[in-house]
Amino acid sequence: MRQYAKVVWTAADVAGLRPGWSFTECEEFLRKNSRHIQDRLIELGWEVIEALLPEDTTPRDCSTCCHNNKGACDYDGDCDGITHPKWNRNCGDKRAH
């Protein structure tokens, strides 16, 4: 599977923010903090992907998330204006979610 949007940090990147640090100090900083940097990059990456994706208008099976367990959600907007919290769509359940 192809990979996209890789990010790599170097000691030179850190030195750009801390010009008084030695190359060794910059590398040590990255070594000690690489896991934190990676975790945050992943979080931000998911946020960007989610923001850039077009809205999904595909009907979903709400049998596991709606209170009514009747199956497919009613997305045509005629279910008394109740909006499903997970999909931000009307789901046919007339009780509050």
LOTIGU-129657 format. One line per 4 residues: number of its first residue (from 1); their letters; for each residue x, z, y of N, C-alpha, C, CB. Coordinates in steps of 0.1 Angstrom, whole numbers, m for minus. Glycine has a CB too. Layout:
<nodes>
NUM = A = X Z Y X Z Y X Z Y X Z Y; ...
</nodes>
This chain:
<nodes>
1 = MRQY = 8 0 m12 0 0 0 9 0 12 m10 12 0; 5 m8 22 13 m9 35 11 4 43 9 m21 43; 21 7 51 20 19 60 21 14 74 32 29 57; 14 21 83 14 16 97 16 28 106 0 10 100
5 = AKVV = 21 25 118 22 35 129 31 47 125 9 40 133; 42 44 120 52 55 117 58 60 130 63 51 107; 61 73 130 68 79 141 81 86 136 59 89 149; 92 84 143 104 90 139 110 96 152 114 80 132
9 = WTAA = 115 108 151 121 115 162 136 117 159 115 129 165; 144 116 170 159 117 168 164 128 178 166 104 171; 176 132 176 182 141 185 182 136 199 196 145 180; 183 123 201 183 117 214 170 119 221 186 102 213
13 = DVAG = 159 120 214 146 122 220 146 137 226 135 120 210; 151 146 218 151 160 222 160 161 234 155 169 211; 172 155 233 182 156 244 176 150 257 194 148 241; 167 141 256 160 136 269 152 146 276 151 124 265
17 = LRPG = 147 156 268 140 167 274 148 179 276 128 171 265; 159 180 269 169 191 271 183 186 272 168 201 259; 186 180 284 199 173 285 211 183 284 199 167 299; 209 195 286 220 205 284 223 209 270 217 217 292
21 = WSFT = 215 205 261 217 208 247 227 199 240 204 208 239; 234 204 231 244 195 223 236 187 213 255 204 216; 242 177 207 236 169 197 232 178 185 246 158 192; 241 187 182 238 197 171 226 205 173 251 205 168
25 = ECEE = 225 210 186 213 219 189 200 211 188 215 224 203; 201 198 192 189 190 192 185 187 177 192 176 199; 195 184 169 192 182 155 187 194 148 204 177 148; 192 206 152 188 218 146 174 221 150 197 230 150
29 = FLRK = 170 218 162 156 220 167 147 212 159 155 216 182; 150 199 157 142 190 149 141 195 134 147 176 149; 152 199 129 152 204 115 143 216 113 166 208 111; 144 226 123 136 238 122 121 235 125 141 248 132
33 = NSRH = 118 225 133 104 223 137 98 210 132 104 222 152; 104 203 123 99 190 118 85 192 111 109 184 108; 83 202 104 70 204 98 59 206 108 70 216 88; 62 214 118 52 216 129 49 202 136 56 226 139
37 = IQDR = 59 195 139 58 182 146 50 173 137 72 176 149; 53 172 124 46 163 115 31 167 114 53 164 101; 28 180 113 14 184 112 6 180 124 14 199 110; 12 182 136 5 179 148 4 164 150 12 185 160
41 = LIEL = 14 156 146 13 141 146 1 136 137 26 135 143; 0 142 126 m11 139 117 m24 142 123 m9 146 103; m26 154 129 m38 157 135 m42 147 146 m38 172 141; m32 145 155 m35 135 166 m37 121 161 m23 135 176
45 = GWEV = m30 117 151 m33 104 145 m47 102 140 m23 102 133; m52 113 133 m66 112 129 m76 111 141 m70 124 120; m73 119 151 m81 118 163 m81 104 169 m77 128 174; m70 98 170 m69 84 176 m76 74 167 m54 80 177
49 = IEAL = m74 75 154 m81 66 144 m96 67 146 m77 69 130; m101 80 146 m115 82 147 m120 76 160 m118 97 146; m113 78 171 m117 73 184 m118 58 185 m108 79 195; m108 52 178 m107 37 179 m117 30 169 m94 33 176
53 = LPED = m121 37 159 m130 30 149 m144 27 156 m132 39 137; m150 16 153 m163 13 158 m173 23 151 m167 m1 156; m184 25 158 m194 34 152 m199 29 139 m206 36 162; m200 38 129 m206 34 116 m221 35 116 m200 43 105
57 = TTPR = m227 24 115 m242 24 114 m247 21 100 m247 13 124; m239 22 90 m243 21 77 m251 33 72 m231 19 67; m263 30 67 m271 41 62 m264 49 51 m285 36 56; m265 62 52 m258 71 42 m268 78 33 m249 81 50
61 = DCST = m263 82 22 m271 90 13 m270 105 18 m267 89 m2; m281 110 23 m281 124 28 m286 134 19 m289 124 41; m287 130 6 m293 140 m4 m285 152 m5 m294 133 m17; m272 152 m2 m264 163 m3 m262 171 11 m250 160 m8
65 = CCHN = m267 165 22 m265 171 35 m278 174 42 m256 163 43; m289 168 38 m302 170 45 m309 181 37 m311 158 46; m318 188 44 m325 199 38 m336 193 28 m332 207 48; m340 180 31 m351 175 23 m347 169 9 m358 165 30
69 = NKGA = m334 166 7 m329 161 m5 m337 149 m10 m328 172 m15; m342 141 m1 m351 130 m6 m342 117 m8 m361 127 5; m329 117 m4 m321 105 m6 m317 99 7 m329 95 m14; m318 86 9 m312 79 20 m319 84 33 m314 64 19
73 = CDYD = m311 86 44 m316 90 57 m324 79 63 m304 94 66; m334 83 71 m342 74 79 m335 72 92 m356 79 81; m329 60 94 m321 58 106 m329 50 117 m308 50 103; m342 47 114 m349 39 124 m354 47 136 m360 32 117
77 = GDCD = m351 60 136 m354 68 147 m369 73 148 m352 61 160; m376 72 137 m390 77 138 m393 89 130 m399 66 132; m384 98 129 m386 111 122 m387 123 131 m374 113 112; m396 121 141 m399 132 150 m387 137 159 m404 144 143
81 = GITH = m377 128 160 m366 130 169 m356 140 165 m371 135 182; m356 144 152 m346 154 147 m334 146 144 m351 161 134; m323 151 149 m310 144 148 m302 152 138 m303 143 161; m297 144 128 m288 151 118 m275 154 124 m286 141 105
85 = PKWN = m270 167 123 m258 171 130 m245 164 125 m256 186 128; m245 161 112 m233 155 107 m231 140 111 m232 156 92; m242 133 110 m241 118 112 m246 114 126 m249 111 102; m252 124 134 m257 121 147 m268 110 146 m246 117 157
89 = RNCG = m276 111 136 m287 102 134 m299 110 130 m283 91 123; m311 104 132 m323 109 127 m323 108 111 m336 103 133; m327 119 104 m326 118 90 m339 120 82 m317 129 86; m350 122 89 m363 122 82 m367 137 78 m362 114 69
93 = DKRA = m359 146 79 m362 160 77 m369 166 89 m350 168 72; m382 170 88 m389 174 99 m386 189 103 m404 173 97; m379 196 94 m375 209 98 m362 209 106 m373 218 85; m359 220 113 m347 220 121 m335 221 112 m347 233 131
97 = H = m324 215 116 m312 214 109 m303 226 112 m304 201 111
</nodes>
